[in-house]
């Protein structure tokens, strides 16, 4: 499974990356909107872990760009704010699959990634 993490805090990105890699996932990290868009334009991604508040950019722009370039990509939004705590993110981003606090334990995040990654592969196997 190919995972892209878009997180402005490199230390958190590295923590998640190490944990997901131990679960056998191919994981790349970027810290900006522009880097995320460039990555999605060049490489196939199954899941994007996307911080809702990325410095100097827009998470929704990344989500929209990913949806246009890779319609099957699924996004797990994370945040350390109360933005969209009412669930409205699911109405704004059609590719949103989960909305988690940034403080979610890495092992719980890995379970979510495995769930949505497996779900996507099962869907394609039947198509």
Number of C-alpha atoms within 10 A of each C-alpha: 17 16 24 24 23 28 28 20 14 13 10 14 20 16 11 22 21 13 16 22 16 11 13 10 17 14 20 18 21 20 20 19 23 15 14 25 19 13 17 20 15 9 10 14 21 19 24 27 24 28 26 26 19 17 14 11 15 15 22 18 15 23 25 17 17 23 19 12 14 16 12 15 23 26 26 21 25 21 20 13 11 8 12 13 12 8 11 10 19 15 9 13 18 14 21 20 17 17 20 18 15 18 11 12 10 17 13 11 21 18 13 16 25 17 11 19 18 13 11 16 12 11 9 9 7 6 5
